[in-house]
């Protein structure tokens, strides 16, 4: 089985695909409640327990790496530092849980491997969502009362793209 992760300190999306690329399980871990998750370590402990609850033989782990460059006006250095730490912690937990060194696929590369090209000046997450809804019959979203996808749906979509890109990486290694 292939595990794809979109790691974040707010919502972490995960997808498990079988070797044929079919969705076995897709979901998310919501870490936004400050009462239950007051710090990075409580969030990491929850993810660790959630990873151990996955009842599948994971053979490959693919993770979207944390942002590694500062984007003016988008994220502070503190935010990026926190994301990088959390990504490293969860990556290590995957290594410990499954005995597999995770492979990292940047979002842009993952989308390209899945045949998604982002039009300049548009939001990538919305285009990824539209692509999956048009091309993936087993991908579903839950809508808000205003008709928009709930926030976790974007994280699940990104985890699916990472997992699918992982399959493409595995195929190219076999050639």
URQUIPE-V827898 format. One record per residue. N is the residue number from 1. RES is the residue in one letter. SS is DSSP state (helix for helix, strand for strand, loop for the rest). PSI is psi in radians with two decimals (* if undefined). NEAR is the number of other ideal C-beta (glycine too) atoms within 12 Angstrom. Layout:
# URQUIPE-V827898
n & res & ss & psi & near
N & RES & SS & PSI & NEAR
N & RES & SS & PSI & NEAR
This chain:
# URQUIPE-V827898
n & res & ss & psi & near
1 & X & loop & 2.66 & 29
2 & X & strand & 2.28 & 42
3 & X & strand & 2.18 & 44
4 & X & strand & 2.32 & 48
5 & X & strand & 2.39 & 50
6 & X & strand & 1.67 & 44
7 & X & loop & 2.32 & 46
8 & X & loop & 2.75 & 36
9 & X & loop & -0.10 & 37
10 & X & loop & -0.97 & 25
11 & X & strand & 2.19 & 30
12 & X & strand & 2.13 & 43
13 & X & strand & 2.55 & 41
14 & X & strand & 2.58 & 44
15 & X & strand & 2.38 & 46
16 & X & strand & 2.18 & 36
17 & X & strand & 2.57 & 36
18 & X & loop & 3.00 & 21
19 & X & loop & -0.38 & 20
20 & X & loop & -0.08 & 13
21 & X & loop & 0.19 & 24
22 & X & loop & 2.51 & 21
23 & X & strand & 2.15 & 28
24 & X & strand & -0.75 & 25
25 & X & strand & 2.45 & 27
26 & X & strand & 2.41 & 34
27 & X & strand & -2.89 & 28
28 & X & strand & 2.79 & 32
29 & X & strand & 2.01 & 34
30 & X & strand & 2.04 & 26
31 & X & loop & 0.31 & 32
32 & X & loop & -0.32 & 20
33 & X & loop & 1.86 & 14
34 & X & loop & -0.39 & 13
35 & X & loop & -0.77 & 9
36 & X & loop & -0.49 & 14
37 & X & loop & 1.29 & 23
38 & X & loop & -0.28 & 15
39 & X & loop & 3.04 & 18
40 & X & helix & -0.63 & 25
41 & X & helix & -0.60 & 19
42 & X & helix & -0.62 & 20
43 & X & helix & -0.78 & 34
44 & X & helix & -0.71 & 30
45 & X & helix & -0.71 & 21
46 & X & helix & -0.77 & 29
47 & X & helix & -0.72 & 38
48 & X & helix & -0.83 & 25
49 & X & helix & -0.67 & 15
50 & X & helix & -0.67 & 27
51 & X & helix & -0.71 & 34
52 & X & helix & -0.37 & 17
53 & X & helix & -0.26 & 15
54 & X & loop & 2.03 & 28
55 & X & loop & 1.00 & 12
56 & X & loop & 2.62 & 23
57 & X & loop & 1.74 & 17
58 & X & loop & 2.18 & 32
59 & X & loop & -0.41 & 20
60 & X & strand & 2.42 & 35
61 & X & strand & 2.21 & 41
62 & X & strand & 2.33 & 45
63 & X & strand & 2.44 & 45
64 & X & loop & 2.15 & 41
65 & X & loop & 2.75 & 28
66 & X & loop & 2.72 & 28
67 & X & loop & 2.31 & 25
68 & X & loop & 0.30 & 17
69 & X & loop & 2.56 & 14
70 & X & loop & 2.23 & 16
71 & X & loop & 1.98 & 12
72 & X & loop & 2.23 & 9
73 & X & loop & -0.06 & 6
74 & X & loop & -0.92 & 12
75 & X & loop & 2.47 & 20
76 & X & loop & 2.84 & 14
77 & X & helix & -0.64 & 15
78 & X & helix & -0.78 & 12
79 & X & helix & -0.80 & 19
80 & X & helix & -0.72 & 22
81 & X & helix & -0.75 & 19
82 & X & helix & -0.76 & 25
83 & X & helix & -0.73 & 31
84 & X & helix & -0.77 & 26
85 & X & helix & -0.85 & 22
86 & X & helix & -0.73 & 34
87 & X & helix & -0.73 & 32
88 & X & helix & -0.74 & 23
89 & X & helix & -0.85 & 30
90 & X & helix & -0.64 & 41
91 & X & helix & -0.77 & 33
92 & X & helix & -0.71 & 23
93 & X & helix & -0.66 & 33
94 & X & helix & -0.74 & 35
95 & X & helix & -0.80 & 21
96 & X & helix & -0.76 & 19
97 & X & helix & -0.78 & 25
98 & X & helix & -0.17 & 28
99 & X & loop & 0.46 & 14
100 & X & loop & 2.31 & 24
101 & X & loop & 2.11 & 15
102 & X & loop & 2.62 & 32
103 & X & strand & 2.49 & 31
104 & X & strand & 2.27 & 29
105 & X & loop & 2.00 & 34
106 & X & loop & 2.59 & 24
107 & X & helix & -0.75 & 34
108 & X & helix & -0.78 & 21
109 & X & helix & -0.71 & 23
110 & X & helix & -0.81 & 38
111 & X & helix & -0.73 & 30
112 & X & helix & -0.76 & 20
113 & X & helix & -0.47 & 26
114 & X & loop & 0.04 & 32
115 & X & loop & 0.41 & 19
116 & X & loop & 2.12 & 31
117 & X & loop & 2.29 & 15
118 & X & loop & 2.20 & 23
119 & X & loop & 2.35 & 13
120 & X & loop & 2.40 & 8
121 & X & loop & 0.11 & 8
122 & X & loop & 2.84 & 14
123 & X & loop & 2.18 & 13
124 & X & helix & -0.76 & 24
125 & X & helix & -0.69 & 27
126 & X & helix & -0.66 & 22
127 & X & helix & -0.66 & 27
128 & X & helix & -0.79 & 42
129 & X & helix & -0.82 & 34
130 & X & helix & -0.73 & 23
131 & X & helix & -0.83 & 26
132 & X & helix & -0.71 & 35
133 & X & helix & -0.55 & 21
134 & X & helix & -0.50 & 13
135 & X & helix & -0.14 & 19
136 & X & loop & 1.68 & 28
137 & X & loop & -0.39 & 10
138 & X & loop & 0.18 & 18
139 & X & loop & 2.17 & 31
140 & X & loop & 2.67 & 19
141 & X & loop & 2.63 & 27
142 & X & loop & 2.34 & 17
143 & X & strand & 2.63 & 15
144 & X & loop & 3.06 & 12
145 & X & loop & -0.34 & 7
146 & X & loop & 0.03 & 7
147 & X & loop & 0.21 & 9
148 & X & loop & 2.66 & 15
149 & X & strand & 2.45 & 24
150 & X & loop & 2.63 & 22
151 & X & helix & -0.68 & 24
152 & X & helix & -0.38 & 29
153 & X & helix & -0.60 & 32
154 & X & helix & -0.64 & 33
155 & X & helix & -0.67 & 38
156 & X & helix & -0.72 & 42
157 & X & helix & -0.79 & 45
158 & X & helix & -0.66 & 46
159 & X & helix & -0.62 & 44
160 & X & helix & -0.73 & 49
161 & X & helix & -0.72 & 46
162 & X & helix & -0.77 & 46
163 & X & helix & -0.77 & 47
164 & X & helix & -0.71 & 39
165 & X & helix & -0.63 & 39
166 & X & helix & -0.73 & 40
167 & X & helix & -0.72 & 35
168 & X & helix & -0.68 & 29
169 & X & helix & -0.74 & 27
170 & X & helix & -0.72 & 24
171 & X & helix & -0.75 & 17
172 & X & helix & -0.47 & 12
173 & X & helix & -0.49 & 11
174 & X & helix & -0.32 & 9
175 & X & loop & * & 7
